[in-house]
Amino acid sequence: MQLDETALTEVLKRLRRAEGQLGGVIRMIESGRDCADVVTQLAAVSRALDRAGFRLIASGLQQCVVAREGGVAATVDEEQLERLFLSLA
């Protein structure tokens, strides 16, 4: 399955942000920062990864629906699907 270029760009942007946040968490641990600060940043990394995954799922699901409809664009709002997935998290 080939995903939408816009969705892939957004996913990569989110993953790069998470990568930077994770590097920050590692540096915080290495420098002996407060546990609460480390956990807060770790939670931010987790949310960034979740959002990237949900964006991929939303984009893939939209393409599956469109393909099932014979290539005719179905009325599937990708951002709405993403919000629905996020509400389950």
Legacy VTK file of the C-alpha trace (Angstrom):
# vtk DataFile Version 3.0
C-alpha trace
ASCII
DATASET POLYDATA
POINTS 89 float
0.000 0.000 0.000
1.325 3.437 -0.951
0.471 6.118 1.604
-0.380 9.726 0.879
2.738 11.906 0.568
1.302 14.589 2.864
0.571 12.014 5.562
4.068 10.557 5.278
5.598 14.019 5.584
3.588 14.680 8.742
4.494 11.283 10.199
8.188 11.824 9.533
7.990 15.268 11.136
6.395 13.776 14.249
8.924 10.944 14.387
11.839 13.371 14.109
10.338 15.436 16.925
10.015 12.277 19.034
13.598 11.353 18.199
14.779 14.738 19.497
12.651 14.409 22.617
14.032 10.936 23.288
17.581 12.248 22.982
16.628 14.880 25.548
15.286 12.222 27.905
18.518 10.258 27.613
20.558 13.378 28.392
18.294 14.141 31.354
18.853 10.668 32.789
22.605 10.842 32.195
22.814 14.197 33.967
20.769 12.986 36.939
17.708 15.177 36.425
14.678 14.879 38.667
12.586 11.750 38.088
9.344 13.718 37.635
10.927 15.827 34.864
12.218 12.712 33.120
8.832 10.977 33.302
7.076 14.084 31.953
9.381 14.198 28.933
9.110 10.444 28.426
5.314 10.799 28.311
5.721 13.489 25.633
7.831 11.096 23.547
5.196 8.406 23.931
2.423 10.767 22.800
4.467 11.856 19.773
4.980 8.225 18.746
1.302 7.445 19.267
0.264 10.398 17.110
2.623 9.301 14.339
1.188 5.791 14.436
-2.399 7.001 14.455
-1.673 9.288 11.496
-0.339 6.316 9.544
-3.372 4.249 10.480
-5.775 7.018 9.484
-4.081 7.501 6.122
-3.947 3.770 5.418
-7.574 3.258 6.375
-8.671 6.050 4.072
-6.820 4.457 1.172
-8.358 1.074 1.955
-11.847 2.593 1.914
-11.178 4.402 -1.358
-9.832 1.195 -2.913
-12.873 -0.725 -1.717
-15.131 1.842 -3.357
-13.486 1.094 -6.711
-11.148 4.069 -6.674
-13.969 6.570 -6.302
-13.163 8.990 -3.506
-15.298 8.052 -0.525
-16.338 10.636 2.029
-13.678 9.783 4.599
-12.126 12.684 6.474
-8.585 11.648 7.399
-8.291 14.160 10.235
-11.603 12.992 11.663
-10.376 9.380 11.596
-7.197 10.444 13.372
-9.186 12.246 16.094
-11.305 9.125 16.568
-8.236 6.940 16.985
-6.735 9.438 19.424
-9.920 9.443 21.488
-9.402 5.716 22.049
-5.851 6.146 23.295
LINES 1 90
89 0 1 2 3 4 5 6 7 8 9 10 11 12 13 14 15 16 17 18 19 20 21 22 23 24 25 26 27 28 29 30 31 32 33 34 35 36 37 38 39 40 41 42 43 44 45 46 47 48 49 50 51 52 53 54 55 56 57 58 59 60 61 62 63 64 65 66 67 68 69 70 71 72 73 74 75 76 77 78 79 80 81 82 83 84 85 86 87 88
